[in-house]
Amino acid sequence: MAKNAKTKSVAKTGRERSEFLWGWFFILPTTIGLIILNIIPIFQTIYQSFFKTGDFGKGNIFVGFTNYAKVFGDSEVWQSLLNTFKYAIVEVPFSICIALVLAVLLNRKMRGRSAYRTIIFLPMVAAPAAVAMVWRWLFNSEFGLINNVFGTNTKWISDPKIAVFAIAVIGVWSIIGYNMVLFLSGLQEIPHDYYEAAQIDGATGIKSFFHITIPLLSPTIFFVLVTRVIGALQVFDLIYMVMDDSNPAMSKTQSLVYLFYQYSFVNKNYGYGSTIVVLLLVLTMIITVFQMIGQKKWVFYN
């Protein structure tokens, strides 16, 4: 008996060791990629923020917290931060709400459901340059489709008051399909028995949506909310491709990431550009922490 127990223990230990080694073998490429592409650049960026680029873009000059002091007193940085928040305030809630409604509608049995899902998801696979070109034509104040259809003469992307919101509309249109797919995956995990019981009790479709769908889908909604907030705070490509440097609305539209690009890759001031990114990193972490704290009140895990 003792011998058999010892043999089983050795076999179990060998199997556990094998599973441990194979587990690390499979996750090692991802771990190495995260360290090289994410972790190390973060620390390099923080380190770079304490330096000023030398003349002609060569060499680093240690300046301590001078860049951070300059950031907090730079009106351009604060304007870019305000622009980023304006974009996020429009893009995040609208993209989530519209995608959620579409997911609920397309989760039912209906004719052409797969075609509708594909059409809505298409903006995610479209080339960003093509998307920007089409929307610039739609928003054109002289011969754009929107102004011609509605008979207006609005300067959608050149009016400083509304340009950032016009960019946010493009962001909403671009991300709806991705959010919808995530919500569809969450909806398919909800047992249909809940809806049948609610229907027997006389609950309408709207009541079932708010009292069954939303609570049971809240973990997915929370995940989409966190990722979309982070994505919105890092917006760059839409602004870069839709707006021109000569655009009079650029100062009221450029985001923090766009400002980082200007300082780091156009002006070659890597230290100040890194400081702007560190500021964005800290703000993103603070907002995420508040989201993690707040989710305890409205997210329900099964």
C-alpha positions as YAML, in Angstrom:
chain: A
units: angstrom
residues:
- id: 1
  name: MET
  ca: [0.00, 0.00, 0.00]
- id: 2
  name: ALA
  ca: [2.76, 2.41, 0.95]
- id: 3
  name: LYS
  ca: [4.62, 1.57, -2.22]
- id: 4
  name: ASN
  ca: [1.55, 2.19, -4.39]
- id: 5
  name: ALA
  ca: [0.89, 5.50, -2.64]
- id: 6
  name: LYS
  ca: [4.49, 6.54, -3.17]
- id: 7
  name: THR
  ca: [4.28, 5.58, -6.86]
- id: 8
  name: LYS
  ca: [1.08, 7.64, -7.30]
- id: 9
  name: SER
  ca: [2.69, 10.59, -5.53]
- id: 10
  name: VAL
  ca: [5.71, 10.48, -7.83]
- id: 11
  name: ALA
  ca: [3.47, 10.20, -10.90]
- id: 12
  name: LYS
  ca: [1.36, 13.11, -9.70]
- id: 13
  name: THR
  ca: [4.45, 15.19, -9.04]
- id: 14
  name: GLY
  ca: [5.80, 14.38, -12.50]
- id: 15
  name: ARG
  ca: [2.47, 15.33, -14.12]
- id: 16
  name: GLU
  ca: [2.32, 18.59, -12.18]
- id: 17
  name: ARG
  ca: [5.87, 19.42, -13.22]
- id: 18
  name: SER
  ca: [5.04, 18.64, -16.84]
- id: 19
  name: GLU
  ca: [1.90, 20.80, -16.73]
- id: 20
  name: PHE
  ca: [3.90, 23.61, -15.11]
- id: 21
  name: LEU
  ca: [6.59, 23.52, -17.79]
- id: 22
  name: TRP
  ca: [4.10, 23.28, -20.68]
- id: 23
  name: GLY
  ca: [2.03, 26.10, -19.17]
- id: 24
  name: TRP
  ca: [5.06, 28.39, -19.07]
- id: 25
  name: PHE
  ca: [6.05, 27.25, -22.57]
- id: 26
  name: PHE
  ca: [2.72, 28.44, -23.96]
- id: 27
  name: ILE
  ca: [2.54, 31.75, -22.09]
- id: 28
  name: LEU
  ca: [6.25, 32.61, -22.46]
- id: 29
  name: PRO
  ca: [5.94, 34.22, -25.95]
- id: 30
  name: THR
  ca: [3.11, 36.46, -24.76]
- id: 31
  name: THR
  ca: [4.99, 37.31, -21.56]
- id: 32
  name: ILE
  ca: [8.15, 38.19, -23.47]
- id: 33
  name: GLY
  ca: [6.12, 40.29, -25.91]
- id: 34
  name: LEU
  ca: [4.44, 42.20, -23.07]
- id: 35
  name: ILE
  ca: [7.77, 42.86, -21.37]
- id: 36
  name: ILE
  ca: [9.55, 44.01, -24.54]
- id: 37
  name: LEU
  ca: [6.68, 45.92, -26.17]
- id: 38
  name: ASN
  ca: [4.83, 47.28, -23.12]
- id: 39
  name: ILE
  ca: [6.61, 47.11, -19.78]
- id: 40
  name: ILE
  ca: [10.10, 48.21, -20.87]
- id: 41
  name: PRO
  ca: [8.81, 51.14, -23.03]
- id: 42
  name: ILE
  ca: [6.75, 52.40, -20.07]
- id: 43
  name: PHE
  ca: [9.83, 52.67, -17.86]
- id: 44
  name: GLN
  ca: [11.87, 54.12, -20.72]
- id: 45
  name: THR
  ca: [9.21, 56.79, -21.26]
- id: 46
  name: ILE
  ca: [9.14, 57.68, -17.56]
- id: 47
  name: TYR
  ca: [12.96, 57.85, -17.56]
- id: 48
  name: GLN
  ca: [12.98, 60.01, -20.71]
- id: 49
  name: SER
  ca: [10.54, 62.48, -19.13]
- id: 50
  name: PHE
  ca: [13.32, 63.68, -16.79]
- id: 51
  name: PHE
  ca: [15.51, 64.75, -19.71]
- id: 52
  name: LYS
  ca: [15.59, 67.40, -22.40]
- id: 53
  name: THR
  ca: [16.70, 66.51, -25.90]
- id: 54
  name: GLY
  ca: [19.97, 68.15, -26.87]
- id: 55
  name: ASP
  ca: [20.60, 70.39, -29.87]
- id: 56
  name: PHE
  ca: [19.82, 68.92, -33.29]
- id: 57
  name: GLY
  ca: [17.90, 66.09, -31.58]
- id: 58
  name: LYS
  ca: [21.04, 64.51, -30.14]
- id: 59
  name: GLY
  ca: [21.87, 63.63, -26.57]
- id: 60
  name: ASN
  ca: [19.85, 63.93, -23.38]
- id: 61
  name: ILE
  ca: [20.24, 66.67, -20.80]
- id: 62
  name: PHE
  ca: [18.97, 65.86, -17.31]
- id: 63
  name: VAL
  ca: [16.46, 68.51, -16.21]
- id: 64
  name: GLY
  ca: [14.75, 66.75, -13.28]
- id: 65
  name: PHE
  ca: [11.13, 67.78, -12.81]
- id: 66
  name: THR
  ca: [11.40, 70.79, -15.14]
- id: 67
  name: ASN
  ca: [9.29, 69.10, -17.82]
- id: 68
  name: TYR
  ca: [6.55, 68.30, -15.30]
- id: 69
  name: ALA
  ca: [6.53, 71.88, -14.01]
- id: 70
  name: LYS
  ca: [6.24, 73.08, -17.59]
- id: 71
  name: VAL
  ca: [3.38, 70.67, -18.34]
- id: 72
  name: PHE
  ca: [1.26, 71.92, -15.43]
- id: 73
  name: GLY
  ca: [1.70, 75.49, -16.62]
- id: 74
  name: ASP
  ca: [1.25, 74.81, -20.34]
- id: 75
  name: SER
  ca: [-2.13, 76.02, -21.59]
- id: 76
  name: GLU
  ca: [-1.76, 73.95, -24.77]
- id: 77
  name: VAL
  ca: [-1.52, 70.75, -22.71]
- id: 78
  name: TRP
  ca: [-4.63, 71.60, -20.71]
- id: 79
  name: GLN
  ca: [-6.54, 72.51, -23.87]
- id: 80
  name: SER
  ca: [-5.54, 69.18, -25.40]
- id: 81
  name: LEU
  ca: [-6.66, 67.42, -22.23]
- id: 82
  name: LEU
  ca: [-10.02, 69.20, -22.43]
- id: 83
  name: ASN
  ca: [-10.32, 68.21, -26.10]
- id: 84
  name: THR
  ca: [-9.62, 64.59, -25.18]
- id: 85
  name: PHE
  ca: [-12.30, 64.61, -22.49]
- id: 86
  name: LYS
  ca: [-14.81, 66.17, -24.89]
- id: 87
  name: TYR
  ca: [-14.13, 63.43, -27.38]
- id: 88
  name: ALA
  ca: [-14.43, 60.70, -24.73]
- id: 89
  name: ILE
  ca: [-17.65, 62.12, -23.28]
- id: 90
  name: VAL
  ca: [-19.32, 61.80, -26.70]
- id: 91
  name: GLU
  ca: [-17.68, 58.66, -28.05]
- id: 92
  name: VAL
  ca: [-17.85, 56.35, -25.02]
- id: 93
  name: PRO
  ca: [-21.52, 56.57, -23.93]
- id: 94
  name: PHE
  ca: [-22.97, 56.81, -27.44]
- id: 95
  name: SER
  ca: [-20.91, 53.92, -28.81]
- id: 96
  name: ILE
  ca: [-21.87, 51.73, -25.86]
- id: 97
  name: CYS
  ca: [-25.59, 52.58, -25.87]
- id: 98
  name: ILE
  ca: [-26.04, 52.24, -29.63]
- id: 99
  name: ALA
  ca: [-24.04, 49.01, -29.75]
- id: 100
  name: LEU
  ca: [-26.04, 47.56, -26.85]
- id: 101
  name: VAL
  ca: [-29.37, 48.30, -28.54]
- id: 102
  name: LEU
  ca: [-28.15, 46.86, -31.84]
- id: 103
  name: ALA
  ca: [-26.83, 43.75, -30.08]
- id: 104
  name: VAL
  ca: [-30.19, 43.14, -28.39]
- id: 105
  name: LEU
  ca: [-32.05, 43.59, -31.67]
- id: 106
  name: LEU
  ca: [-29.68, 41.36, -33.64]
- id: 107
  name: ASN
  ca: [-29.60, 38.68, -30.95]
- id: 108
  name: ARG
  ca: [-33.16, 37.68, -31.83]
- id: 109
  name: LYS
  ca: [-34.10, 35.28, -34.62]
- id: 110
  name: MET
  ca: [-34.71, 37.37, -37.69]
- id: 111
  name: ARG
  ca: [-34.21, 37.20, -41.43]
- id: 112
  name: GLY
  ca: [-30.85, 38.50, -42.63]
- id: 113
  name: ARG
  ca: [-29.39, 38.68, -39.12]
- id: 114
  name: SER
  ca: [-25.90, 37.62, -40.22]
- id: 115
  name: ALA
  ca: [-25.89, 40.20, -43.03]
- id: 116
  name: TYR
  ca: [-26.86, 43.00, -40.63]
- id: 117
  name: ARG
  ca: [-24.14, 41.97, -38.19]
- id: 118
  name: THR
  ca: [-21.56, 41.94, -40.96]
- id: 119
  name: ILE
  ca: [-22.57, 45.38, -42.26]
- id: 120
  name: ILE
  ca: [-22.37, 46.94, -38.81]
- id: 121
  name: PHE
  ca: [-18.98, 45.33, -38.14]
- id: 122
  name: LEU
  ca: [-17.48, 46.43, -41.49]
- id: 123
  name: PRO
  ca: [-16.10, 49.79, -40.22]
- id: 124
  name: MET
  ca: [-13.77, 47.82, -37.92]
- id: 125
  name: VAL
  ca: [-12.05, 46.14, -40.88]
- id: 126
  name: ALA
  ca: [-12.06, 49.19, -43.18]
- id: 127
  name: ALA
  ca: [-8.73, 50.93, -43.78]
- id: 128
  name: PRO
  ca: [-8.43, 53.99, -41.50]
- id: 129
  name: ALA
  ca: [-7.18, 56.14, -44.38]
- id: 130
  name: ALA
  ca: [-10.25, 55.25, -46.45]
- id: 131
  name: VAL
  ca: [-12.53, 55.97, -43.50]
- id: 132
  name: ALA
  ca: [-10.93, 59.38, -43.01]
- id: 133
  name: MET
  ca: [-11.21, 60.23, -46.71]
- id: 134
  name: VAL
  ca: [-14.91, 59.32, -46.82]
- id: 135
  name: TRP
  ca: [-15.78, 61.26, -43.68]
- id: 136
  name: ARG
  ca: [-13.82, 64.31, -44.81]
- id: 137
  name: TRP
  ca: [-15.98, 64.30, -47.93]
- id: 138
  name: LEU
  ca: [-19.16, 63.87, -45.86]
- id: 139
  name: PHE
  ca: [-18.18, 66.75, -43.57]
- id: 140
  name: ASN
  ca: [-16.96, 69.08, -46.32]
- id: 141
  name: SER
  ca: [-18.66, 72.45, -45.86]
- id: 142
  name: GLU
  ca: [-18.89, 73.23, -49.60]
- id: 143
  name: PHE
  ca: [-19.71, 69.97, -51.42]
- id: 144
  name: GLY
  ca: [-20.13, 67.50, -48.57]
- id: 145
  name: LEU
  ca: [-23.05, 65.08, -48.60]
- id: 146
  name: ILE
  ca: [-24.35, 66.05, -45.14]
- id: 147
  name: ASN
  ca: [-24.66, 69.75, -45.92]
- id: 148
  name: ASN
  ca: [-26.21, 69.05, -49.33]
- id: 149
  name: VAL
  ca: [-28.79, 66.65, -47.92]
- id: 150
  name: PHE
  ca: [-29.86, 68.91, -45.06]
- id: 151
  name: GLY
  ca: [-29.38, 72.20, -46.90]
- id: 152
  name: THR
  ca: [-26.94, 73.60, -44.34]
- id: 153
  name: ASN
  ca: [-23.57, 75.29, -44.58]
- id: 154
  name: THR
  ca: [-22.00, 73.99, -41.38]
- id: 155
  name: LYS
  ca: [-18.22, 73.80, -41.14]
- id: 156
  name: TRP
  ca: [-18.13, 70.45, -39.39]
- id: 157
  name: ILE
  ca: [-14.38, 69.96, -39.08]
- id: 158
  name: SER
  ca: [-13.15, 73.55, -39.36]
- id: 159
  name: ASP
  ca: [-15.38, 75.21, -36.77]
- id: 160
  name: PRO
  ca: [-13.49, 75.17, -33.42]
- id: 161
  name: LYS
  ca: [-16.76, 74.86, -31.51]
- id: 162
  name: ILE
  ca: [-17.96, 71.62, -33.08]
- id: 163
  name: ALA
  ca: [-14.95, 70.02, -34.78]
- id: 164
  name: VAL
  ca: [-14.04, 67.74, -31.85]
- id: 165
  name: PHE
  ca: [-17.63, 66.47, -31.67]
- id: 166
  name: ALA
  ca: [-17.62, 65.77, -35.42]
- id: 167
  name: ILE
  ca: [-14.47, 63.68, -34.91]
- id: 168
  name: ALA
  ca: [-16.24, 61.90, -32.04]
- id: 169
  name: VAL
  ca: [-19.09, 60.96, -34.41]
- id: 170
  name: ILE
  ca: [-16.56, 59.18, -36.62]
- id: 171
  name: GLY
  ca: [-15.21, 57.41, -33.54]
- id: 172
  name: VAL
  ca: [-18.69, 56.24, -32.57]
- id: 173
  name: TRP
  ca: [-19.38, 54.97, -36.09]
- id: 174
  name: SER
  ca: [-16.04, 53.15, -36.22]
- id: 175
  name: ILE
  ca: [-16.30, 51.29, -32.91]
- id: 176
  name: ILE
  ca: [-19.99, 50.33, -32.77]
- id: 177
  name: GLY
  ca: [-19.41, 47.01, -34.55]
- id: 178
  name: TYR
  ca: [-16.69, 45.92, -32.15]
- id: 179
  name: ASN
  ca: [-18.78, 46.79, -29.09]
- id: 180
  name: MET
  ca: [-21.77, 45.02, -30.60]
- id: 181
  name: VAL
  ca: [-19.84, 41.78, -31.05]
- id: 182
  name: LEU
  ca: [-18.77, 41.86, -27.40]
- id: 183
  name: PHE
  ca: [-22.35, 42.46, -26.27]
- id: 184
  name: LEU
  ca: [-23.62, 39.67, -28.51]
- id: 185
  name: SER
  ca: [-21.21, 37.23, -26.89]
- id: 186
  name: GLY
  ca: [-22.45, 38.32, -23.47]
- id: 187
  name: LEU
  ca: [-26.11, 38.09, -24.46]
- id: 188
  name: GLN
  ca: [-25.70, 34.52, -25.66]
- id: 189
  name: GLU
  ca: [-24.54, 33.54, -22.18]
- id: 190
  name: ILE
  ca: [-27.82, 34.67, -20.59]
- id: 191
  name: PRO
  ca: [-30.20, 31.70, -20.10]
- id: 192
  name: HIS
  ca: [-33.45, 32.12, -22.03]
- id: 193
  name: ASP
  ca: [-35.38, 30.74, -19.05]
- id: 194
  name: TYR
  ca: [-35.21, 34.15, -17.35]
- id: 195
  name: TYR
  ca: [-37.03, 35.81, -20.22]
- id: 196
  name: GLU
  ca: [-39.66, 33.07, -20.37]
- id: 197
  name: ALA
  ca: [-40.34, 33.42, -16.65]
- id: 198
  name: ALA
  ca: [-40.58, 37.20, -16.97]
- id: 199
  name: GLN
  ca: [-42.97, 36.86, -19.90]
- id: 200
  name: ILE
  ca: [-45.19, 34.54, -17.86]
- id: 201
  name: ASP
  ca: [-45.22, 37.12, -15.06]
- id: 202
  name: GLY
  ca: [-46.39, 39.74, -17.56]
- id: 203
  name: ALA
  ca: [-43.16, 41.69, -17.97]
- id: 204
  name: THR
  ca: [-42.82, 43.68, -21.18]
- id: 205
  name: GLY
  ca: [-39.76, 43.62, -23.41]
- id: 206
  name: ILE
  ca: [-38.53, 46.95, -22.01]
- id: 207
  name: LYS
  ca: [-38.85, 45.74, -18.41]
- id: 208
  name: SER
  ca: [-37.01, 42.53, -19.29]
- id: 209
  name: PHE
  ca: [-34.26, 44.62, -20.89]
- id: 210
  name: PHE
  ca: [-33.71, 46.76, -17.79]
- id: 211
  name: HIS
  ca: [-34.30, 44.08, -15.12]
- id: 212
  name: ILE
  ca: [-32.76, 41.02, -16.78]
- id: 213
  name: THR
  ca: [-30.53, 41.96, -19.71]
- id: 214
  name: ILE
  ca: [-28.73, 44.91, -18.16]
- id: 215
  name: PRO
  ca: [-27.93, 43.26, -14.78]
- id: 216
  name: LEU
  ca: [-26.78, 39.96, -16.31]
- id: 217
  name: LEU
  ca: [-24.83, 41.76, -19.03]
- id: 218
  name: SER
  ca: [-23.25, 44.24, -16.59]
- id: 219
  name: PRO
  ca: [-19.83, 42.47, -16.50]
- id: 220
  name: THR
  ca: [-19.56, 42.78, -20.28]
- id: 221
  name: ILE
  ca: [-20.78, 46.39, -20.18]
- id: 222
  name: PHE
  ca: [-18.16, 47.17, -17.54]
- id: 223
  name: PHE
  ca: [-15.40, 45.59, -19.64]
- id: 224
  name: VAL
  ca: [-16.46, 47.56, -22.72]
- id: 225
  name: LEU
  ca: [-16.70, 50.76, -20.65]
- id: 226
  name: VAL
  ca: [-13.17, 50.42, -19.27]
- id: 227
  name: THR
  ca: [-11.61, 49.56, -22.62]
- id: 228
  name: ARG
  ca: [-13.50, 52.31, -24.45]
- id: 229
  name: VAL
  ca: [-12.51, 54.97, -21.94]
- id: 230
  name: ILE
  ca: [-8.87, 53.97, -22.31]
- id: 231
  name: GLY
  ca: [-9.22, 53.91, -26.10]
- id: 232
  name: ALA
  ca: [-10.95, 57.30, -26.22]
- id: 233
  name: LEU
  ca: [-8.27, 58.91, -24.06]
- id: 234
  name: GLN
  ca: [-5.66, 57.62, -26.52]
- id: 235
  name: VAL
  ca: [-7.37, 58.86, -29.68]
- id: 236
  name: PHE
  ca: [-4.89, 59.91, -32.33]
- id: 237
  name: ASP
  ca: [-5.44, 58.35, -35.75]
- id: 238
  name: LEU
  ca: [-8.79, 60.01, -36.48]
- id: 239
  name: ILE
  ca: [-7.46, 63.47, -35.62]
- id: 240
  name: TYR
  ca: [-4.24, 62.89, -37.55]
- id: 241
  name: MET
  ca: [-5.99, 61.77, -40.73]
- id: 242
  name: VAL
  ca: [-9.05, 64.04, -40.72]
- id: 243
  name: MET
  ca: [-7.50, 67.31, -39.51]
- id: 244
  name: ASP
  ca: [-4.76, 69.34, -41.22]
- id: 245
  name: ASP
  ca: [-2.13, 71.42, -39.45]
- id: 246
  name: SER
  ca: [-3.56, 74.49, -41.21]
- id: 247
  name: ASN
  ca: [-7.08, 73.75, -39.97]
- id: 248
  name: PRO
  ca: [-8.29, 76.65, -37.77]
- id: 249
  name: ALA
  ca: [-9.94, 74.14, -35.42]
- id: 250
  name: MET
  ca: [-6.78, 72.14, -34.78]
- id: 251
  name: SER
  ca: [-6.01, 73.73, -31.41]
- id: 252
  name: LYS
  ca: [-9.55, 72.89, -30.21]
- id: 253
  name: THR
  ca: [-9.36, 69.34, -31.55]
- id: 254
  name: GLN
  ca: [-5.89, 67.91, -30.93]
- id: 255
  name: SER
  ca: [-5.71, 65.29, -28.19]
- id: 256
  name: LEU
  ca: [-2.95, 64.62, -25.69]
- id: 257
  name: VAL
  ca: [-1.59, 61.79, -27.82]
- id: 258
  name: TYR
  ca: [-1.57, 64.07, -30.88]
- id: 259
  name: LEU
  ca: [0.30, 66.70, -28.86]
- id: 260
  name: PHE
  ca: [2.77, 64.01, -27.79]
- id: 261
  name: TYR
  ca: [3.28, 63.15, -31.46]
- id: 262
  name: GLN
  ca: [3.92, 66.79, -32.32]
- id: 263
  name: TYR
  ca: [6.53, 67.29, -29.60]
- id: 264
  name: SER
  ca: [8.24, 63.92, -29.95]
- id: 265
  name: PHE
  ca: [8.30, 63.23, -33.69]
- id: 266
  name: VAL
  ca: [7.88, 66.67, -35.27]
- id: 267
  name: ASN
  ca: [9.70, 68.96, -32.82]
- id: 268
  name: LYS
  ca: [12.09, 66.18, -31.66]
- id: 269
  name: ASN
  ca: [11.54, 67.15, -28.03]
- id: 270
  name: TYR
  ca: [11.33, 63.60, -26.72]
- id: 271
  name: GLY
  ca: [11.58, 64.55, -23.06]
- id: 272
  name: TYR
  ca: [8.58, 66.87, -23.07]
- id: 273
  name: GLY
  ca: [6.62, 64.47, -25.27]
- id: 274
  name: SER
  ca: [7.32, 61.67, -22.79]
- id: 275
  name: THR
  ca: [6.11, 63.88, -19.95]
- id: 276
  name: ILE
  ca: [2.79, 64.41, -21.73]
- id: 277
  name: VAL
  ca: [2.40, 60.63, -22.13]
- id: 278
  name: VAL
  ca: [3.19, 60.07, -18.44]
- id: 279
  name: LEU
  ca: [0.49, 62.61, -17.55]
- id: 280
  name: LEU
  ca: [-1.98, 60.71, -19.74]
- id: 281
  name: LEU
  ca: [-0.90, 57.41, -18.14]
- id: 282
  name: VAL
  ca: [-1.52, 58.75, -14.63]
- id: 283
  name: LEU
  ca: [-4.93, 60.17, -15.58]
- id: 284
  name: THR
  ca: [-5.93, 56.90, -17.25]
- id: 285
  name: MET
  ca: [-4.90, 54.92, -14.16]
- id: 286
  name: ILE
  ca: [-6.85, 57.25, -11.85]
- id: 287
  name: ILE
  ca: [-10.00, 57.01, -13.98]
- id: 288
  name: THR
  ca: [-9.65, 53.21, -14.18]
- id: 289
  name: VAL
  ca: [-9.28, 52.95, -10.40]
- id: 290
  name: PHE
  ca: [-12.48, 54.95, -9.91]
- id: 291
  name: GLN
  ca: [-14.22, 52.68, -12.40]
- id: 292
  name: MET
  ca: [-13.03, 49.60, -10.52]
- id: 293
  name: ILE
  ca: [-14.35, 51.05, -7.28]
- id: 294
  name: GLY
  ca: [-17.66, 52.14, -8.81]
- id: 295
  name: GLN
  ca: [-18.33, 48.80, -10.50]
- id: 296
  name: LYS
  ca: [-19.03, 47.20, -7.12]
- id: 297
  name: LYS
  ca: [-22.34, 49.09, -7.01]
- id: 298
  name: TRP
  ca: [-23.74, 48.16, -10.42]
- id: 299
  name: VAL
  ca: [-21.88, 45.15, -11.82]
- id: 300
  name: PHE
  ca: [-23.37, 41.77, -10.90]
- id: 301
  name: TYR
  ca: [-21.21, 38.69, -11.30]
- id: 302
  name: ASN
  ca: [-22.93, 35.32, -11.43]
...
